[in-house]
Amino acid sequence: MKATIPAEDTFIAALHLTEVAHHELWSNERPVISQGYAANSLRIVNLGAEFASYVGSPHEALSFYIPRSVLNDFTEEAGNPPVVDLHCKPGLVDPVVAHLGAALLPALERPAEASSLFVDHVTLALLAHLSKRYGGVVQRETARPRGLSLIQNQRAKEYLARNLSRDILVADVAKACGLSRNHFIRSFRMTTGMTPHKWLQLRRIEQAKTLLLESSMATAEIAVDCGFADQSHLTRVFTRLVGMPPSAWRREHKGRKTIGCVASNGKQGWPDGPQ
């Protein structure tokens, strides 16, 4: 039996990554849930009461700690009413939560390489899904979504480009555009065809290419200067997007100049039109 968790106004959404033969959740010295769980199944608990659990077998789970204040700040920002409760039948397999959880696992495995912009994006998507499906939040009617204005588009890209080596939050860029986080993400994607994290990653690769060609900096220095955790992080991302490691690309393109941004296929040119 695990130690008792004190009551607090918080939800726990647990995604079971592996099968659980038997698990019990107790409150006031009585079992309230007693069952097994399939891989990718979900359990949501409102910690408004004290709980303890009995874990009958080894397993892996990804747990999201969601204070009510955070959840209601999110719904208020979107113009929706607050969440009274999150109710989910224990053991329900939710493909959306499973997909979002799987997207976060590489960031948890390599936390030094995790981009806050990416983690923010995924967790905002999770909050939107949980509040709508399990919190009964009915999305208010809104006008047809639009892309960023020319000024907002310029401000967003300038902010991202100025902060290549920093860990940026979605809220930071959204604030520069005068938009809510969700509105900014939708509008940015509609305008550019990609997420802010993807755009920033491509911009970092562009800067790395410029430094590889026009400087004598070591690859490890270039990695840190362009916002990557270290040389191996740059090498993995560079190889995935360009098709070869930075050192090989530098040898092949030695003596050339690079202008603009690298596209996801490795070709030159801005990914969403002239800037």
VENHU-V770969 format. One record per residue. RES is the residue in three letters. OMEGA is omega in whole degrees, -180 to 180 (NA if undefined). Layout:
BEGIN
RES/OMEGA ; RES/OMEGA
END
This chain:
BEGIN
MET/179 ; LYS/179 ; ALA/-180 ; THR/177 ; ILE/-180 ; PRO/179 ; ALA/174 ; GLU/-176 ; ASP/-173 ; THR/174 ; PHE/171 ; ILE/174 ; ALA/-176 ; ALA/176 ; LEU/-179 ; HIS/-178 ; LEU/178 ; THR/180 ; GLU/177 ; VAL/-178 ; ALA/-179 ; HIS/-180 ; HIS/179 ; GLU/174 ; LEU/-176 ; TRP/173 ; SER/-177 ; ASN/176 ; GLU/178 ; ARG/178 ; PRO/177 ; VAL/174 ; ILE/178 ; SER/-175 ; GLN/171 ; GLY/-179 ; TYR/174 ; ALA/175 ; ALA/-180 ; ASN/176 ; SER/-169 ; LEU/172 ; ARG/177 ; ILE/-179 ; VAL/173 ; ASN/-176 ; LEU/177 ; GLY/175 ; ALA/176 ; GLU/180 ; PHE/168 ; ALA/-179 ; SER/173 ; TYR/-180 ; VAL/-173 ; GLY/-179 ; SER/178 ; PRO/176 ; HIS/178 ; GLU/178 ; ALA/176 ; LEU/-175 ; SER/177 ; PHE/-180 ; TYR/-171 ; ILE/174 ; PRO/-180 ; ARG/-179 ; SER/178 ; VAL/-179 ; LEU/-178 ; ASN/171 ; ASP/-180 ; PHE/-178 ; THR/178 ; GLU/179 ; GLU/179 ; ALA/179 ; GLY/-178 ; ASN/-180 ; PRO/179 ; PRO/180 ; VAL/177 ; VAL/-180 ; ASP/171 ; LEU/-176 ; HIS/180 ; CYS/176 ; LYS/-178 ; PRO/178 ; GLY/178 ; LEU/176 ; VAL/-178 ; ASP/-177 ; PRO/-179 ; VAL/179 ; VAL/178 ; ALA/180 ; HIS/-180 ; LEU/177 ; GLY/179 ; ALA/179 ; ALA/-178 ; LEU/-174 ; LEU/178 ; PRO/178 ; ALA/179 ; LEU/179 ; GLU/178 ; ARG/-175 ; PRO/180 ; ALA/-178 ; GLU/-175 ; ALA/177 ; SER/178 ; SER/178 ; LEU/179 ; PHE/-179 ; VAL/176 ; ASP/-178 ; HIS/-178 ; VAL/-178 ; THR/174 ; LEU/176 ; ALA/178 ; LEU/179 ; LEU/180 ; ALA/-178 ; HIS/-177 ; LEU/-178 ; SER/-179 ; LYS/-174 ; ARG/-174 ; TYR/179 ; GLY/178 ; GLY/180 ; VAL/178 ; VAL/-179 ; GLN/179 ; ARG/179 ; GLU/179 ; THR/176 ; ALA/179 ; ARG/-177 ; PRO/-180 ; ARG/176 ; GLY/178 ; LEU/172 ; SER/180 ; LEU/-180 ; ILE/179 ; GLN/178 ; ASN/179 ; GLN/-179 ; ARG/-179 ; ALA/-177 ; LYS/177 ; GLU/179 ; TYR/180 ; LEU/-178 ; ALA/180 ; ARG/-173 ; ASN/-178 ; LEU/-174 ; SER/-180 ; ARG/174 ; ASP/-171 ; ILE/174 ; LEU/176 ; VAL/-178 ; ALA/-180 ; ASP/-178 ; VAL/179 ; ALA/180 ; LYS/179 ; ALA/-180 ; CYS/-179 ; GLY/-177 ; LEU/171 ; SER/-177 ; ARG/-179 ; ASN/179 ; HIS/-180 ; PHE/-178 ; ILE/-180 ; ARG/-177 ; SER/179 ; PHE/-180 ; ARG/179 ; MET/-178 ; THR/-172 ; THR/-177 ; GLY/180 ; MET/178 ; THR/175 ; PRO/179 ; HIS/-180 ; LYS/179 ; TRP/180 ; LEU/179 ; GLN/178 ; LEU/179 ; ARG/177 ; ARG/177 ; ILE/176 ; GLU/-180 ; GLN/177 ; ALA/178 ; LYS/179 ; THR/-179 ; LEU/178 ; LEU/-177 ; LEU/-168 ; GLU/178 ; SER/176 ; SER/-179 ; MET/175 ; ALA/-178 ; THR/180 ; ALA/178 ; GLU/180 ; ILE/-180 ; ALA/-178 ; VAL/-179 ; ASP/-177 ; CYS/174 ; GLY/176 ; PHE/-176 ; ALA/-180 ; ASP/-177 ; GLN/-178 ; SER/177 ; HIS/177 ; LEU/-177 ; THR/-180 ; ARG/-178 ; VAL/-179 ; PHE/-179 ; THR/-180 ; ARG/-175 ; LEU/-174 ; VAL/178 ; GLY/178 ; MET/180 ; PRO/-180 ; PRO/-178 ; SER/179 ; ALA/179 ; TRP/-180 ; ARG/179 ; ARG/-176 ; GLU/-175 ; HIS/-178 ; LYS/179 ; GLY/179 ; ARG/175 ; LYS/178 ; THR/180 ; ILE/178 ; GLY/-173 ; CYS/177 ; VAL/177 ; ALA/-175 ; SER/177 ; ASN/178 ; GLY/-180 ; LYS/-179 ; GLN/179 ; GLY/-179 ; TRP/-176 ; PRO/-178 ; ASP/175 ; GLY/-178 ; PRO/179 ; GLN/NA
END
